Amino acid sequence: MTHTTDARSLSRSSGGPRAEQEENTRSRVLGAVLEHGPVSAADLGDMLELTPAAVRRHLDALEQQHYIEVTMVRRRTGGAGRPARRYVVAPEGHAKLGDDYLEIATDALEAIRRVAGPDAVREFIQERVDRLEAAYRPEVEAAGPEVAQRLPVLVRLLSQDGFAASTNEVAVGRGDQRTIVSAQLCQGHCPVRELAARYPQFCELETELIARLLGTDVRRLSTQAAGAHVCTTHVPLARPGPAAARTTTDHPTDQTTEEGRHD
């Protein structure tokens, strides 16, 4: 899935080169929100080399189209300050970016459940996950035996398949004493979000897939299917032993929390 092409169609307009340039820039803004959200307007401007006024103009337009929305995020520095405004892709934006076959897929899974039972649905989803694992494993293993070596490759492969993946390292200590002990694997878009909301096996089996490919225990902190803006998976970078995925998903974080990523 190529998000740039899909996003470009969201703000189709006419009016010559100027309008086309505006359209392309707006698509870039939407793509950046998809990949990095929750993200601030200032950070978007830095990433895309846009003036504050230009960023605000495009964000306002995308918000009016219901493709993005504002979430309030508690600052990492803590204290009693007001939560910061951050932008995320709205449900309507996710729908435009990847739910073209939702109705057909939903009907098909419901037919499988009705005719063959819930175990058959899980088997169907497992087959899909197995295909992903077969495609990903050679490249992930070629990166090396360590989790820190494999994770960037997995992020790239997930992004190629439309999950808008990224990582956020979690450190302890300060200054020279800072030690990177874990990472958060974030997925800004889920091509099967609506299906996963009805069939949580998608999230459970995907979590197990991540654990097997990285060779370590992982823990899902939030999922878009359960209402969060970002799917977030905690990944310890030190290998504790044989991988055994934890598939329990916490309740999605409240919108006044960090939602597991990006200050």
C-alpha angles and dihedrals in degrees: 000000000000109000095190092063094044093046091050091060090055094072101033111165141155134228110102135275095331092055091045091052090051090049093051092048092049089051089053091051091050091047091051092050089049093051101037106025135165080058134151126239090241092054091048090053091051093047095048098032092238129146118250089250093052093047091049092049093053094042091051091050093048091047091051089052088052092238094120135023140191123256125185113233127192111238118249091232089069122206129115098300123129117272114260125245114248132176126231135171111269123228089258089055092051089049091054091047099054122346098093093125098035096117094049093045092047092050091048094051092045090052090051091050093047096047103034106017135244094298089063090054091053090048090052092051091045090056089054091050090047090056090052091049092050090051096045103038100075093054095040093050092045089061091068141269098282125092091229089056095048100043098071090051092051089049091053093048093048090050091051088056094052103265096118090222128189139157134235117196119223116211136183127210130025138270114341089356094063112122124191104224104162146359137219117229106211126194112195095188133033116198090201098040097128093043091049090052088061097034111036089186087087091065095039095051093042089054090052089049092054091050093050095048094047094040096228142089113275132186128209110227099180142352134203088226089064093047106274122129093230134031105234127189123187110225120188110214094206111076109234098185139285112004116252111168120226105219097183109117119208120226110277112270118258116258091248090063128076095262088223100292156049120025 
